[in-house]
Every structure is written in structure tokens, then in C-alpha cells.
Amino acid sequence: MRLYKMILLISVFLLSCSGTRQPYYHGYVYDEITRKPVSNVLVKENIRGNPKFTRTATNGYFKIENNTQYFSDLIFSDAQHPPDTIPTAWTQHGEKLSFTFVTDKPDTAFLRSKNKL
């Protein structure tokens, strides 16, 4: 129990001091094969209730406000690509906590075409 509390305290400290978290998700969406931006892709939070969502612009850029205290996975979908879910906060084997789509620099998602599956 003591170890759990210590891990929780360290996690909260790192999140509050990182300075990189933005109050929104943002990034670009490209086709995995053509490497061209994909417009009109639905990007939404993977939460129950009332998820926030948007569609990508012609240059593949999206931005969704996130003023909550937690991170949500993002779901990307359109007619030419199967749905894909990407975590916005994750860790691998207990190492450093990593973030996607919530830092100063926009991240990029590459979607696989349905006909290439």
C-alpha cells in the first residue's frame, strides 16, 4: 500500500511539473502508404458519455479541447481507413511516462488503408 501511494505521488508530481501538457489534443493524420495528409477523418475521445470530437482539415491537422484532469485515448476513423485507437498517455514496462497529442509539438498518426490490410 505504501509503494502504491509513493508511485501515485510521484506520478502526480511529474505530471504537474512537466510543463508540456497542453489543454488540448492536437496533431496530424497521414495515410500510411501515400504519406499524404488525410482530411475529414473523425477524431474523438475514447470516453463514455459526451466525448469531444472534430474532423481533420485538408492538411490533416486536428485540435480538440481537453480541459479535464485525465487523458483519454483518441479514436481515428473515416471511410477509407479502419478505426484506430491511439493512447495519449502511456508507459512501457514501468519506465518513463510518455505522452502523444498533448505536448507542445503536434504528433502524427499514420492510418492504414482498408484495401492494404
C-alpha positions in Angstrom: 0.0 0.0 0.0 2.8 2.4 0.8 4.5 1.6 -2.5 1.2 2.4 -4.3 0.9 5.8 -2.6 4.5 6.6 -3.4 4.0 5.8 -7.1 0.8 7.8 -7.2 2.5 10.8 -5.5 5.5 10.7 -8.0 3.2 10.4 -11.0 1.1 13.4 -9.9 4.3 15.4 -9.3 5.8 14.5 -12.7 2.5 15.4 -14.5 2.1 18.7 -12.7 5.8 19.7 -13.2 6.3 18.6 -16.8 5.1 21.8 -18.3 4.5 20.1 -21.6 0.8 19.2 -21.2 -1.5 21.3 -23.3 -5.2 21.9 -22.6 -6.0 20.2 -26.0 -5.1 17.2 -28.1 -3.6 18.2 -31.5 -1.6 16.6 -34.3 -1.7 15.5 -38.0 -3.1 12.5 -39.7 -1.5 10.9 -42.7 -2.1 7.9 -44.9 0.5 5.2 -44.1 1.1 4.2 -47.7 1.0 7.5 -49.6 2.3 9.6 -46.7 -0.2 12.4 -47.7 -2.4 14.2 -45.2 -5.9 12.7 -44.8 -8.7 15.2 -44.5 -12.2 14.8 -42.9 -11.0 12.0 -40.5 -13.2 11.8 -37.4 -11.0 12.2 -34.3 -12.8 11.7 -30.9 -12.0 10.9 -27.3 -12.5 7.3 -26.2 -14.7 8.1 -23.2 -18.3 7.3 -22.3 -20.9 9.9 -22.1 -20.2 13.0 -24.1 -16.8 12.7 -25.9 -15.3 15.7 -27.7 -14.6 15.2 -31.4 -13.5 17.0 -34.5 -12.6 16.3 -38.1 -9.1 16.8 -39.7 -8.5 19.8 -42.0 -7.3 19.5 -45.6 -3.7 19.5 -44.3 -4.6 16.6 -41.9 -4.4 18.8 -38.7 -6.8 18.4 -35.8 -7.3 20.1 -32.4 -9.7 19.0 -29.7 -10.0 20.9 -26.4 -9.2 18.9 -23.3 -9.8 20.8 -20.1 -10.3 17.6 -18.0 -7.9 16.3 -15.3 -7.2 13.0 -17.2 -6.1 11.8 -20.5 -8.2 9.8 -23.0 -7.3 7.6 -25.9 -8.1 9.1 -29.3 -10.1 7.2 -32.0 -9.4 8.0 -35.6 -11.8 6.8 -38.3 -13.1 7.5 -41.9 -14.4 5.6 -44.9 -11.0 4.7 -46.4 -9.3 3.6 -43.2 -10.3 1.2 -40.4 -10.8 2.8 -36.9 -7.6 3.1 -35.0 -7.2 3.9 -31.2 -4.1 5.6 -30.0 -3.3 6.2 -26.3 -2.4 9.8 -25.3 -0.6 8.8 -22.0 1.3 5.5 -21.7 4.3 3.8 -20.2 6.2 0.7 -21.2 7.5 -1.7 -18.6 7.2 0.9 -15.8 9.6 3.3 -17.5 9.1 7.0 -18.1 5.5 8.2 -18.7 5.1 9.2 -22.3 2.5 11.4 -24.0 1.2 11.8 -27.5 -1.0 14.5 -28.9 -0.9 16.6 -25.7 2.6 18.2 -25.9 3.8 21.5 -27.4 4.8 19.7 -30.6 2.0 18.2 -32.6 2.2 14.4 -33.1 1.4 12.4 -36.2 -0.9 9.4 -36.7 -0.5 7.2 -39.8 -3.6 5.4 -40.8 -3.5 2.1 -42.8 -5.8 2.0 -45.9 -8.6 -0.6 -45.8 -7.5 -2.1 -49.2 -4.0 -2.7 -47.9 -5.0 -4.9 -44.9 
